[in-house]
């Protein structure tokens, strides 16, 4: 733990140093120079070598994300406290059409590392944890991982597209861009509420997807992902065996990505279904200290995202509405349904055309069969006192998450986002006070 805190402080100092450099480097003239405002990379274009490599089909990226959060009031631990978490991502993309003359083919490899601590552990009862997380970059094991190692190939002028290798489900299914720090508003929500089977970034597994593009706007895709316990375990991020296989996840998604009006306002509409062949305990079968039935899991999701209007005649600015919903089966899922609504306004001020304001609200509901199972266990254990260490806190109803942020486009390689969050009924435990949280996140590209 001491080593982790030391590493976290070092990363925090690096982020603050980068911010200071960005604020004082606005006068750098050439976009390729280190710390130039216009450069997409903090360390510049390596004297032109980086751009030259990209033209030949080799693209490198080194990205750093930090998220800090402080509990201003409420929660399980009402003392003012702060936590810091971060993620490094080291990637290379190879355009194999340029390199090997393989038409419409690319290779991607990404290695990630997550570190730090999670304020949500203080906000919710530690015996249950929060349903969401106030720092979305935390979780899935604070460890090094091989997150991407895949080959993608297009056929018949991109009518058919196939990807296979070590992949994450959420990079293709239920996918969109988000700047929210709270987990309840980002991409891949189907995986957040069925995370025991649907593995989002940075957890990868062997698998892939087949995508059929009916038109440039309409597509259908089917995925197949192998599941084994090594995918998730800390320290096993480079363990690539197929065995022991617990089952397979199969998602199916129909998508539509239209543009509307003279300003070509973009939309992103997706409806999906998933099925997992793994055997899960049926919560309603709990009695006499054990589950007596198991079943396979399934669920579905809807994503509807649309830019409502442009600003200054450009679709690069304007207001976008995002609606999300997830439904999971009532037999095996702890969270059986989820809904969220959010608004993001890009370029709200003429003087800051690349900044962004976002606001969102989300509801995460606990399966009533899961609630009944908790009550049954407490009765069988003969404990009714919430303060008893053997008591299982009753998670019932819903947890609600709210967030508002302002994204400062400091430079093309640095974005900084202060935010405020409010969590009602953390962990869906009514005995825990609502929490008011302040956050700060940043994205850097080196």
N, C-alpha and C positions, 0 to 999 in steps of 0.2 A: 504493500500500500504506500509506503514512504517513497519507493522508487516511482510509482505511478504518479504521485503528487508532484514529484520533482520534474518528471517529464512533462506533466501538464503545465506547470508554471513556466517551463522553458518554451513550450509552444505558445503560451499566452504572451510571453515577452516578445516572441518572434512576430506574432500578429500585431502587437502594439507598435513594434519597430517598423513594420511594413506600412502601417497606417501613417506614422510620422513621416516616413520617406515619401509616401504618396502625396501628403499635404504640401511638402516642400519641393516636390519635383515637377510641379505643374509647368515650369518654364522649359522643360527639356524639349528641344526642337524637333528631333527626328523620332518618328514612331518606332524605329527599330532600336533606339538606345535604351539601356537599362533605366527603369523607373520613369520612363516617358508616359505621360497621360494617355496618349493615343495608342501605345503598344498594348496588344492583348496579353503580353507576358511581362511579369515584373522584371525579369532579367534580360528583356529585350530579345532581339533576333539573332543573337550570337554572331554578330558581324555579318548577317545575311545568310548564314548557314542554315538556320531553322526554316526560313521561307524556301530556300533552295531544296531542302530535303522534302518539304511538303509538295513542291511541284513534281518531285520525282516519285511521290507516293508514300513517304514516311512521315508520320505526324506524331510528335511526342506531346504528352501533357503531364504536368505535375500540379495538382490542385490541393489546396488546403482549406478545410472548413472548420470554424470554431463556433461554439455555442455556449454562452454563459447565461446563467439564470440565478435570480435571487428571490427568496420568499419574503415579500414585504409584510404580509399579514395572513393569518389563518393557517389552515392545513393541520396535519397530524402533529408536526413539530412546528409550533408557532414562532420559535426563535428565528430571528433574521439570520439567514444563512445563504451561502452562494456556492454554486457548483459550476465546473468548467469541463466540457467534453469537446473532442475534436476528431477529425478524420483526415488522413493523407490518402491521396490516390495517385498512383504512378502508372501511366498508361502509354501504349503505343498502338497506333492504327496503321495498317499496311494496305494501301490501295494496290491490289494484286493485278488490276488491269494495267496500271502504269508499270509495275515492277516486272510482271511475268506474262503480260498480255492475256490474262485470264479475264474475259469480259464480265463486267459487273460482279466482281468478287472482292471481298475485303476480309482482313483478319484483325481481331482486336484482342489485346491482352491488357489486363488491369490488375494491379496488386494494391490492396488497401490495408490501412491500419487504423483502428479506432482505439482511443484512449480516453481517460478522464473519468468523471463521476456524474451521477444523475440526480438532479434536485428532486425529481419525482419520488425518489425513495424517502425524502423528508416530507413531501406534501401529503402523501397517502400513508395509510397504515402499512407498516412494513410487512405485515402478515398477508396482505393482499396485493399491495402495489397499486399504482394508477392503472387505469385501462389504457389511457393515452400516455404521452410523455411530453413534458414541456421542453425537452431537447431532443428533437427527432434524430439527430446524428448519433445519439447514444443508443446502445443496444446491439443485439445480435452477437454479443461476445466482443469484449475489448481486446482484439487480437489482430495479427497479420493474416491476410487471406488472399488466395488467388480468386478474385471476384469475377473476372472475365477471361476466357480463353476459347474464343469461338471463331468459326469461319462462316461467312454469309455469302450466298451465291444467288444471283438473279437469273431467271430464264425467260425466254420469249418476250424480250423487251420489257422486262420487269412485271409481266403478268403473274409469274410465279416467283416467290422469293423464299429461300430455305436458309435457316440458320441452325447450327448445331455445335456442341462442345460443352464447355463449362459456362453456364448462363444463369442469370437471375430472371425470375418470372416477370417482375414488375418493369423491366426495361422494355418489354414488348406489350404486355397486357395491362389494361387499366392505367395507361401511362399519360402523363402531362407534366409540364414544368410548374414549380411552385416555390415561393420564397418564404412561406410560413415556417416558423421555428417549432410550433406545436405539431406533433405527429399526426393529429387528427385532420389536417388540411392538405397533406401532400399527396403525391402520386402513389398508386398501388394500394389503395385502401382495402381492397379485398384480401390482401396479404396481411395487413395489420390486424384484422379481426379473425383471421384463420392462420396465424403465423406458425402454428405447429405443422402445417402442410405447404402453404404457399410462402416460399422464401423470397423476400425482396432483397434488394441491395443492402449490405455487401455479401450476403450469403449466396453462394452459387451451388449448382448441382449439375450432374450430367443430364443433358436433354437438348431440346431445341423446339423450333416451331416452323410450321409451313404456312405461308401467307399467300392468299390468292387476291390479286388486285383486279376487281371487276372493271373499275374505272380509276382514274387518278385520285378520286375522292372516296370511293367505296371499296372496302376490303373485308375479307373473312380470314381469320387465322385460327389454327389449332396447335396447341402445344402438348409436349409429352416430357415430363420431368421425373427423374428417378429420385426416390427419397430414402435416405439412410441416416442414422443418428450422427455420423461423422460430419455431415454438412453443417451442423449447428454448433458443435462442441468447441469450446475455447481451446486453442492450441492445435486444432485439427484443420486449419484453413488451407493446408496444402496436402491433405490426405484425400486421395482421388479414387479410392476403391469403389466398386459397385456394390459390394457386399459388406455387411448384411443389409439386404434390401427390405424395407418395410412396406413398400408399395410404390405407386406412381400417381402423380397429379396430372390431370388432363383438363386444361382450360380451353374454352371455345369463345371466340369474340367476333362480333360483327361491328365494324366501325365505319364512320362517315366523317370526313374532314372537308367540309364545304367552305366556300368563301361567298360573302354576300355584298351586294351593292357596288357602287362605283369605286369605293375605297377598299374592296376585297377584304371585308372583315372576316377573320378566320374563326372557324368552329371546330370542335373536337367532340364527337358524339360516339359513345361506345356502350354496348350492352353485352354482357358476358355471363357464362356459366362455367362452373368447375366441378370436377368429381375427383375424389381421392380414393384409391383402393386400399389404403391402410385401415386397420381395425382400430376403432376408437371406443372407449367406454361410453355407454348410454347412461346419462345422468339419472334418469328416472328409475333405473334398475338398482340403485343403491339401497341396500338393506343388510343388516347384520354385519356391518363392517367391510363390505365389499360390493363391487359391481357384479351383476349377474348376466348382463347382455353387452354385446358390442355391435357396432354397425359401421358402414362406410360413411364418409362425410361428403357433403355437397353444398353448393350455394350459388349465388348470382350477384351481379352488381350492375349499376348504371352510372355512367359518367356523361354529363352534359355541360359543355363549356362553350361559351360564345362571347366574342367581343361585341358589345352593344353599340358602340359608336367610336369614331376616330376623332382625333384632335389635330388641328392644323393640317387637315387633308392627308394625313398619313396614318396607316394602320399600325405603325410603330408606337403610336400614342393613343390612349383612349381607355375606356372602361370595359373590363371582362367579367362576366358572371360565370361561376362554376357551381354546379349542383352534383352531389355524389350520394349514392345509397348502396348499401350492402345488405343482403339477406343470407343468413346461414341456416343450416338445418337445425331443428329444435332438439334433436336427439343428442348430438355430440359437441355442439359449439357452445362455449362459455358466453360469447357475445353473439346474440342471434340477429340483431339488426343495428344499423348505423345510418345516420343521415348528416349531411353537412351542406352549408351554403357559404360562399365566400365571394368577395368582390376585390378586384385588383385594378387600380387606376395607374396606368403607365404614363409618365410625362405630365403630371398634373399642373406643373408650373412651367411657363415658357422659359424662365431662367434656369430651370432644371429639367430639361426634356427627357433625360434618361433615368430620373428617379421614379419611385413607385410607392404607392400607398395601398395597403391591403387590410381587409377586415373580414373575419369569419366567425361562424358559430357551428358547433358540432354536438350531436347527441349520440352516445354509445350505450346500448341497452344490454343488460345482463339477462340471459335465458332464465325464465322462471323455474325450469327444472334444475338448473344449477343452484339457484337460491334454495330450493327445497332440499337438495342434497346436503348443502351446508347445515341447514337446520337439523336434518336427520342425524348428521354426524355429531353435532353438539349434544343432541338428546342421548345418543348412544354412549357418548363419552361422559355424560352426566355433568356437563358444564354449561352454565348460563350467564356467568359474569364476564362482561366484555373485557375487563381488565385482567382476566386470568390468562396466563401464557399459553394454555392449551385450548383456549376458545378460538373458534374460527369465525372471524368477523363476517356478518351477513352482507353479502353483496346483492343488492336488490334494486330494481328500477334502472336508472340511467346515471351516467356521469356526463356532465356538460362542459365543453371547452370553448373558450372565446379568446380571440387574439386580434390585436391591431398592430401593424408595423409600418415603419417608414424606411424604405431602402434608398440609401445614399449611393449613387454611382460615383464613387470617389475618383476612380480612374477606370480604364478599360480592363484592368487586371485586379481591381479591388472593389468589392461592394461591402457596405457596412449597414446593418439593420438593427436599430433599437426596436424593442417591441414590448407591449404590455399584454399579459394573459390573465384570464380569470378561470378557475376550475371550480365548478360546483359539484358537491358530493364526490370528492376524489375517490376513485376505486368503486364508485357506486355504494359507498358505505355512509349512511346518514349520520353516524356518530362522529364523522370527521368533518371539521369546519371547512367551509369554502376557502379557497386560497387565492390571493392576489399576488402576481408574480411579474417581475421585471426581467427582461431578457436582452441580450445583445449577441448578434451573430455576424460573421464575416466570411466572405469567400475570396480567396486569393489564387491566382494562376501564376505559376512561376515560369 
